[in-house]
């Protein structure tokens, strides 16, 4: 079983955690932006499948 050779410092641990949290925030912003563009109908470069059954039933 692999074990670390030396203890990781608090600074290194906190830096790694901050990077992880920043990635999550960036992904959330991107998802919100894509969702807004899809709902407004201005989505370009994003494939959003539209249900054809809804239009034909009306």
HTML snippet that shows the backbone in 3Dmol.js (N, CA, C, O; Angstrom):
<script src="https://3Dmol.org/build/3Dmol-min.js"></script>
<div id="view" style="width:600px;height:400px;position:relative"></div>
<script>
const pdb = `
ATOM      1  N   UNK A   1       0.834  -1.179   0.000  1.00  0.00           N
ATOM      2  CA  UNK A   1       0.000   0.000   0.000  1.00  0.00           C
ATOM      3  C   UNK A   1       0.884   1.249   0.000  1.00  0.00           C
ATOM      4  O   UNK A   1       1.858   1.323   0.749  1.00  0.00           O
ATOM      5  N   UNK A   2       0.545   2.223  -0.835  1.00  0.00           N
ATOM      6  CA  UNK A   2       1.364   3.426  -0.949  1.00  0.00           C
ATOM      7  C   UNK A   2       1.117   4.364   0.231  1.00  0.00           C
ATOM      8  O   UNK A   2      -0.022   4.631   0.613  1.00  0.00           O
ATOM      9  N   UNK A   3       2.207   4.848   0.788  1.00  0.00           N
ATOM     10  CA  UNK A   3       2.106   5.801   1.897  1.00  0.00           C
ATOM     11  C   UNK A   3       2.983   7.011   1.579  1.00  0.00           C
ATOM     12  O   UNK A   3       4.011   6.865   0.917  1.00  0.00           O
ATOM     13  N   UNK A   4       2.590   8.214   2.044  1.00  0.00           N
ATOM     14  CA  UNK A   4       3.426   9.397   1.775  1.00  0.00           C
ATOM     15  C   UNK A   4       4.751   9.328   2.534  1.00  0.00           C
ATOM     16  O   UNK A   4       4.814   8.797   3.642  1.00  0.00           O
ATOM     17  N   UNK A   5       5.795   9.865   1.933  1.00  0.00           N
ATOM     18  CA  UNK A   5       7.113   9.850   2.569  1.00  0.00           C
ATOM     19  C   UNK A   5       7.193  10.868   3.697  1.00  0.00           C
ATOM     20  O   UNK A   5       7.806  10.610   4.733  1.00  0.00           O
ATOM     21  N   UNK A   6       6.564  12.039   3.490  1.00  0.00           N
ATOM     22  CA  UNK A   6       6.604  13.095   4.500  1.00  0.00           C
ATOM     23  C   UNK A   6       5.212  13.685   4.650  1.00  0.00           C
ATOM     24  O   UNK A   6       4.367  13.559   3.763  1.00  0.00           O
ATOM     25  N   UNK A   7       4.989  14.329   5.780  1.00  0.00           N
ATOM     26  CA  UNK A   7       3.698  14.952   6.039  1.00  0.00           C
ATOM     27  C   UNK A   7       3.525  16.169   5.131  1.00  0.00           C
ATOM     28  O   UNK A   7       4.451  16.959   4.948  1.00  0.00           O
ATOM     29  N   UNK A   8       2.324  16.306   4.567  1.00  0.00           N
ATOM     30  CA  UNK A   8       2.011  17.461   3.727  1.00  0.00           C
ATOM     31  C   UNK A   8       1.736  18.660   4.620  1.00  0.00           C
ATOM     32  O   UNK A   8       1.016  18.552   5.613  1.00  0.00           O
ATOM     33  N   UNK A   9       2.304  19.790   4.270  1.00  0.00           N
ATOM     34  CA  UNK A   9       2.136  20.990   5.086  1.00  0.00           C
ATOM     35  C   UNK A   9       0.710  21.524   4.985  1.00  0.00           C
ATOM     36  O   UNK A   9      -0.008  21.233   4.028  1.00  0.00           O
ATOM     37  N   UNK A  10       0.309  22.311   5.988  1.00  0.00           N
ATOM     38  CA  UNK A  10      -1.028  22.903   5.993  1.00  0.00           C
ATOM     39  C   UNK A  10      -1.215  23.841   4.814  1.00  0.00           C
ATOM     40  O   UNK A  10      -2.300  23.911   4.236  1.00  0.00           O
ATOM     41  N   UNK A  11      -0.162  24.562   4.456  1.00  0.00           N
ATOM     42  CA  UNK A  11      -0.251  25.490   3.328  1.00  0.00           C
ATOM     43  C   UNK A  11      -0.520  24.774   2.014  1.00  0.00           C
ATOM     44  O   UNK A  11      -1.350  25.207   1.216  1.00  0.00           O
ATOM     45  N   UNK A  12       0.191  23.673   1.799  1.00  0.00           N
ATOM     46  CA  UNK A  12       0.005  22.892   0.570  1.00  0.00           C
ATOM     47  C   UNK A  12      -1.400  22.287   0.532  1.00  0.00           C
ATOM     48  O   UNK A  12      -2.054  22.276  -0.510  1.00  0.00           O
ATOM     49  N   UNK A  13      -1.852  21.786   1.685  1.00  0.00           N
ATOM     50  CA  UNK A  13      -3.199  21.213   1.775  1.00  0.00           C
ATOM     51  C   UNK A  13      -4.256  22.275   1.485  1.00  0.00           C
ATOM     52  O   UNK A  13      -5.199  22.024   0.734  1.00  0.00           O
ATOM     53  N   UNK A  14      -4.103  23.454   2.074  1.00  0.00           N
ATOM     54  CA  UNK A  14      -5.072  24.534   1.863  1.00  0.00           C
ATOM     55  C   UNK A  14      -5.065  25.021   0.420  1.00  0.00           C
ATOM     56  O   UNK A  14      -6.112  25.371  -0.127  1.00  0.00           O
ATOM     57  N   UNK A  15      -3.884  25.044  -0.198  1.00  0.00           N
ATOM     58  CA  UNK A  15      -3.772  25.463  -1.593  1.00  0.00           C
ATOM     59  C   UNK A  15      -4.503  24.476  -2.504  1.00  0.00           C
ATOM     60  O   UNK A  15      -5.218  24.880  -3.421  1.00  0.00           O
ATOM     61  N   UNK A  16      -4.321  23.189  -2.245  1.00  0.00           N
ATOM     62  CA  UNK A  16      -4.989  22.164  -3.030  1.00  0.00           C
ATOM     63  C   UNK A  16      -6.502  22.254  -2.864  1.00  0.00           C
ATOM     64  O   UNK A  16      -7.246  22.092  -3.832  1.00  0.00           O
ATOM     65  N   UNK A  17      -6.957  22.510  -1.644  1.00  0.00           N
ATOM     66  CA  UNK A  17      -8.389  22.646  -1.381  1.00  0.00           C
ATOM     67  C   UNK A  17      -8.964  23.875  -2.089  1.00  0.00           C
ATOM     68  O   UNK A  17     -10.072  23.819  -2.622  1.00  0.00           O
ATOM     69  N   UNK A  18      -8.219  24.985  -2.098  1.00  0.00           N
ATOM     70  CA  UNK A  18      -8.680  26.219  -2.752  1.00  0.00           C
ATOM     71  C   UNK A  18      -8.820  26.012  -4.258  1.00  0.00           C
ATOM     72  O   UNK A  18      -9.770  26.503  -4.868  1.00  0.00           O
ATOM     73  N   UNK A  19      -7.884  25.291  -4.852  1.00  0.00           N
ATOM     74  CA  UNK A  19      -7.955  25.008  -6.286  1.00  0.00           C
ATOM     75  C   UNK A  19      -9.182  24.158  -6.589  1.00  0.00           C
ATOM     76  O   UNK A  19      -9.879  24.395  -7.576  1.00  0.00           O
ATOM     77  N   UNK A  20      -9.444  23.171  -5.743  1.00  0.00           N
ATOM     78  CA  UNK A  20     -10.593  22.296  -5.925  1.00  0.00           C
ATOM     79  C   UNK A  20     -11.895  23.086  -5.845  1.00  0.00           C
ATOM     80  O   UNK A  20     -12.805  22.870  -6.646  1.00  0.00           O
ATOM     81  N   UNK A  21     -11.985  24.010  -4.869  1.00  0.00           N
ATOM     82  CA  UNK A  21     -13.189  24.830  -4.709  1.00  0.00           C
ATOM     83  C   UNK A  21     -13.348  25.791  -5.894  1.00  0.00           C
ATOM     84  O   UNK A  21     -14.470  26.031  -6.341  1.00  0.00           O
ATOM     85  N   UNK A  22     -12.246  26.340  -6.403  1.00  0.00           N
ATOM     86  CA  UNK A  22     -12.307  27.267  -7.533  1.00  0.00           C
ATOM     87  C   UNK A  22     -12.804  26.567  -8.792  1.00  0.00           C
ATOM     88  O   UNK A  22     -13.550  27.157  -9.574  1.00  0.00           O
ATOM     89  N   UNK A  23     -12.397  25.313  -8.995  1.00  0.00           N
ATOM     90  CA  UNK A  23     -12.872  24.563 -10.154  1.00  0.00           C
ATOM     91  C   UNK A  23     -14.386  24.364 -10.087  1.00  0.00           C
ATOM     92  O   UNK A  23     -15.075  24.448 -11.103  1.00  0.00           O
ATOM     93  N   UNK A  24     -14.897  24.100  -8.882  1.00  0.00           N
ATOM     94  CA  UNK A  24     -16.334  23.899  -8.718  1.00  0.00           C
ATOM     95  C   UNK A  24     -17.094  25.183  -9.019  1.00  0.00           C
ATOM     96  O   UNK A  24     -18.138  25.144  -9.670  1.00  0.00           O
ATOM     97  N   UNK A  25     -16.588  26.313  -8.557  1.00  0.00           N
ATOM     98  CA  UNK A  25     -17.243  27.602  -8.801  1.00  0.00           C
ATOM     99  C   UNK A  25     -17.252  27.944 -10.290  1.00  0.00           C
ATOM    100  O   UNK A  25     -18.246  28.452 -10.809  1.00  0.00           O
ATOM    101  N   UNK A  26     -16.152  27.666 -10.968  1.00  0.00           N
ATOM    102  CA  UNK A  26     -16.064  27.926 -12.407  1.00  0.00           C
ATOM    103  C   UNK A  26     -17.047  27.054 -13.179  1.00  0.00           C
ATOM    104  O   UNK A  26     -17.715  27.529 -14.097  1.00  0.00           O
ATOM    105  N   UNK A  27     -17.136  25.782 -12.809  1.00  0.00           N
ATOM    106  CA  UNK A  27     -18.062  24.875 -13.478  1.00  0.00           C
ATOM    107  C   UNK A  27     -19.506  25.287 -13.245  1.00  0.00           C
ATOM    108  O   UNK A  27     -20.335  25.171 -14.149  1.00  0.00           O
ATOM    109  N   UNK A  28     -19.822  25.770 -12.039  1.00  0.00           N
ATOM    110  CA  UNK A  28     -21.182  26.216 -11.740  1.00  0.00           C
ATOM    111  C   UNK A  28     -21.544  27.453 -12.556  1.00  0.00           C
ATOM    112  O   UNK A  28     -22.661  27.556 -13.063  1.00  0.00           O
ATOM    113  N   UNK A  29     -20.612  28.390 -12.686  1.00  0.00           N
ATOM    114  CA  UNK A  29     -20.856  29.592 -13.496  1.00  0.00           C
ATOM    115  C   UNK A  29     -21.088  29.236 -14.957  1.00  0.00           C
ATOM    116  O   UNK A  29     -21.968  29.798 -15.609  1.00  0.00           O
ATOM    117  N   UNK A  30     -20.295  28.299 -15.468  1.00  0.00           N
ATOM    118  CA  UNK A  30     -20.439  27.893 -16.871  1.00  0.00           C
ATOM    119  C   UNK A  30     -21.781  27.204 -17.097  1.00  0.00           C
ATOM    120  O   UNK A  30     -22.442  27.453 -18.106  1.00  0.00           O
ATOM    121  N   UNK A  31     -22.189  26.340 -16.166  1.00  0.00           N
ATOM    122  CA  UNK A  31     -23.466  25.638 -16.290  1.00  0.00           C
ATOM    123  C   UNK A  31     -24.631  26.624 -16.245  1.00  0.00           C
ATOM    124  O   UNK A  31     -25.593  26.479 -16.998  1.00  0.00           O
ATOM    125  N   UNK A  32     -24.552  27.617 -15.374  1.00  0.00           N
ATOM    126  CA  UNK A  32     -25.599  28.633 -15.284  1.00  0.00           C
ATOM    127  C   UNK A  32     -25.679  29.445 -16.573  1.00  0.00           C
ATOM    128  O   UNK A  32     -26.772  29.748 -17.054  1.00  0.00           O
ATOM    129  N   UNK A  33     -24.537  29.793 -17.123  1.00  0.00           N
ATOM    130  CA  UNK A  33     -24.498  30.557 -18.365  1.00  0.00           C
ATOM    131  C   UNK A  33     -25.107  29.766 -19.522  1.00  0.00           C
ATOM    132  O   UNK A  33     -25.877  30.312 -20.312  1.00  0.00           O
ATOM    133  N   UNK A  34     -24.766  28.486 -19.623  1.00  0.00           N
ATOM    134  CA  UNK A  34     -25.325  27.639 -20.683  1.00  0.00           C
ATOM    135  C   UNK A  34     -26.826  27.491 -20.506  1.00  0.00           C
ATOM    136  O   UNK A  34     -27.576  27.545 -21.481  1.00  0.00           O
ATOM    137  N   UNK A  35     -27.268  27.307 -19.273  1.00  0.00           N
ATOM    138  CA  UNK A  35     -28.699  27.187 -19.006  1.00  0.00           C
ATOM    139  C   UNK A  35     -29.463  28.436 -19.383  1.00  0.00           C
ATOM    140  O   UNK A  35     -30.547  28.352 -19.961  1.00  0.00           O
ATOM    141  N   UNK A  36     -28.909  29.596 -19.062  1.00  0.00           N
ATOM    142  CA  UNK A  36     -29.563  30.859 -19.419  1.00  0.00           C
ATOM    143  C   UNK A  36     -29.652  31.029 -20.927  1.00  0.00           C
ATOM    144  O   UNK A  36     -30.676  31.478 -21.443  1.00  0.00           O
ATOM    145  N   UNK A  37     -28.588  30.673 -21.638  1.00  0.00           N
ATOM    146  CA  UNK A  37     -28.594  30.838 -23.086  1.00  0.00           C
ATOM    147  C   UNK A  37     -29.574  29.873 -23.750  1.00  0.00           C
ATOM    148  O   UNK A  37     -30.200  30.219 -24.752  1.00  0.00           O
ATOM    149  N   UNK A  38     -29.710  28.676 -23.202  1.00  0.00           N
ATOM    150  CA  UNK A  38     -30.657  27.706 -23.764  1.00  0.00           C
ATOM    151  C   UNK A  38     -32.086  28.194 -23.554  1.00  0.00           C
ATOM    152  O   UNK A  38     -32.912  28.118 -24.463  1.00  0.00           O
ATOM    153  N   UNK A  39     -32.374  28.692 -22.364  1.00  0.00           N
ATOM    154  CA  UNK A  39     -33.729  29.161 -22.069  1.00  0.00           C
ATOM    155  C   UNK A  39     -34.101  30.406 -22.867  1.00  0.00           C
ATOM    156  O   UNK A  39     -35.264  30.591 -23.223  1.00  0.00           O
ATOM    157  N   UNK A  40     -33.117  31.259 -23.147  1.00  0.00           N
ATOM    158  CA  UNK A  40     -33.414  32.478 -23.904  1.00  0.00           C
ATOM    159  C   UNK A  40     -33.433  32.229 -25.405  1.00  0.00           C
ATOM    160  O   UNK A  40     -33.888  33.088 -26.161  1.00  0.00           O
ATOM    161  N   UNK A  41     -32.949  31.072 -25.855  1.00  0.00           N
ATOM    162  CA  UNK A  41     -32.947  30.748 -27.279  1.00  0.00           C
ATOM    163  C   UNK A  41     -31.738  31.264 -28.020  1.00  0.00           C
ATOM    164  O   UNK A  41     -31.704  31.207 -29.249  1.00  0.00           O
ATOM    165  N   UNK A  42     -30.743  31.766 -27.310  1.00  0.00           N
ATOM    166  CA  UNK A  42     -29.550  32.312 -27.955  1.00  0.00           C
ATOM    167  C   UNK A  42     -28.373  31.352 -27.912  1.00  0.00           C
ATOM    168  O   UNK A  42     -27.229  31.770 -28.090  1.00  0.00           O
ATOM    169  N   UNK A  43     -28.632  30.089 -27.681  1.00  0.00           N
ATOM    170  CA  UNK A  43     -27.550  29.114 -27.559  1.00  0.00           C
ATOM    171  C   UNK A  43     -26.897  28.858 -28.911  1.00  0.00           C
ATOM    172  O   UNK A  43     -27.569  28.501 -29.878  1.00  0.00           O
ATOM    173  N   UNK A  44     -25.583  29.042 -28.968  1.00  0.00           N
ATOM    174  CA  UNK A  44     -24.821  28.752 -30.175  1.00  0.00           C
ATOM    175  C   UNK A  44     -23.670  27.848 -29.785  1.00  0.00           C
ATOM    176  O   UNK A  44     -22.976  28.113 -28.803  1.00  0.00           O
ATOM    177  N   UNK A  45     -23.463  26.796 -30.532  1.00  0.00           N
ATOM    178  CA  UNK A  45     -22.392  25.874 -30.236  1.00  0.00           C
ATOM    179  C   UNK A  45     -22.751  24.903 -29.118  1.00  0.00           C
ATOM    180  O   UNK A  45     -21.877  24.220 -28.582  1.00  0.00           O
ATOM    181  N   UNK A  46     -24.018  24.839 -28.769  1.00  0.00           N
ATOM    182  CA  UNK A  46     -24.461  23.931 -27.729  1.00  0.00           C
ATOM    183  C   UNK A  46     -25.649  23.167 -28.275  1.00  0.00           C
ATOM    184  O   UNK A  46     -26.648  23.770 -28.665  1.00  0.00           O
ATOM    185  N   UNK A  47     -25.555  21.850 -28.308  1.00  0.00           N
ATOM    186  CA  UNK A  47     -26.617  21.026 -28.877  1.00  0.00           C
ATOM    187  C   UNK A  47     -27.641  20.752 -27.791  1.00  0.00           C
ATOM    188  O   UNK A  47     -27.316  20.185 -26.747  1.00  0.00           O
ATOM    189  N   UNK A  48     -28.870  21.152 -28.036  1.00  0.00           N
ATOM    190  CA  UNK A  48     -29.953  20.946 -27.083  1.00  0.00           C
ATOM    191  C   UNK A  48     -31.084  20.249 -27.811  1.00  0.00           C
ATOM    192  O   UNK A  48     -31.765  20.876 -28.623  1.00  0.00           O
ATOM    193  N   UNK A  49     -31.303  18.969 -27.546  1.00  0.00           N
ATOM    194  CA  UNK A  49     -32.335  18.228 -28.294  1.00  0.00           C
ATOM    195  C   UNK A  49     -33.746  18.722 -27.929  1.00  0.00           C
ATOM    196  O   UNK A  49     -34.117  18.766 -26.756  1.00  0.00           O
ATOM    197  N   UNK A  50     -34.499  19.082 -28.933  1.00  0.00           N
ATOM    198  CA  UNK A  50     -35.878  19.527 -28.732  1.00  0.00           C
ATOM    199  C   UNK A  50     -36.804  18.344 -28.995  1.00  0.00           C
ATOM    200  O   UNK A  50     -36.592  17.594 -29.948  1.00  0.00           O
ATOM    201  N   UNK A  51     -37.815  18.171 -28.170  1.00  0.00           N
ATOM    202  CA  UNK A  51     -38.767  17.093 -28.350  1.00  0.00           C
ATOM    203  C   UNK A  51     -39.700  17.412 -29.511  1.00  0.00           C
ATOM    204  O   UNK A  51     -40.388  18.432 -29.487  1.00  0.00           O
ATOM    205  N   UNK A  52     -39.732  16.561 -30.515  1.00  0.00           N
ATOM    206  CA  UNK A  52     -40.591  16.764 -31.671  1.00  0.00           C
ATOM    207  C   UNK A  52     -42.026  16.325 -31.364  1.00  0.00           C
ATOM    208  O   UNK A  52     -42.957  16.769 -32.036  1.00  0.00           O
ATOM    209  N   UNK A  53     -42.219  15.465 -30.365  1.00  0.00           N
ATOM    210  CA  UNK A  53     -43.544  14.964 -30.026  1.00  0.00           C
ATOM    211  C   UNK A  53     -44.463  16.069 -29.496  1.00  0.00           C
ATOM    212  O   UNK A  53     -45.668  16.040 -29.745  1.00  0.00           O
ATOM    213  N   UNK A  54     -43.913  17.026 -28.779  1.00  0.00           N
ATOM    214  CA  UNK A  54     -44.730  18.093 -28.205  1.00  0.00           C
ATOM    215  C   UNK A  54     -45.363  18.953 -29.294  1.00  0.00           C
ATOM    216  O   UNK A  54     -46.524  19.347 -29.181  1.00  0.00           O
ATOM    217  N   UNK A  55     -44.598  19.245 -30.355  1.00  0.00           N
ATOM    218  CA  UNK A  55     -45.128  20.098 -31.442  1.00  0.00           C
ATOM    219  C   UNK A  55     -46.197  19.364 -32.255  1.00  0.00           C
ATOM    220  O   UNK A  55     -47.164  19.984 -32.700  1.00  0.00           O
ATOM    221  N   UNK A  56     -46.041  18.082 -32.450  1.00  0.00           N
ATOM    222  CA  UNK A  56     -46.970  17.352 -33.299  1.00  0.00           C
ATOM    223  C   UNK A  56     -48.292  17.067 -32.596  1.00  0.00           C
ATOM    224  O   UNK A  56     -49.303  16.867 -33.270  1.00  0.00           O
ATOM    225  N   UNK A  57     -48.319  17.041 -31.256  1.00  0.00           N
ATOM    226  CA  UNK A  57     -49.556  16.747 -30.531  1.00  0.00           C
ATOM    227  C   UNK A  57     -50.513  17.926 -30.534  1.00  0.00           C
ATOM    228  O   UNK A  57     -51.724  17.729 -30.435  1.00  0.00           O
ATOM    229  N   UNK A  58     -50.007  19.136 -30.643  1.00  0.00           N
ATOM    230  CA  UNK A  58     -50.871  20.314 -30.562  1.00  0.00           C
ATOM    231  C   UNK A  58     -51.653  20.588 -31.816  1.00  0.00           C
ATOM    232  O   UNK A  58     -52.415  21.553 -31.870  1.00  0.00           O
TER     233      UNK A  58
END
`;
const viewer = $3Dmol.createViewer("view");
viewer.addModel(pdb, "pdb");
viewer.setStyle({}, {cartoon: {color: "spectrum"}});
viewer.zoomTo();
viewer.render();
</script>
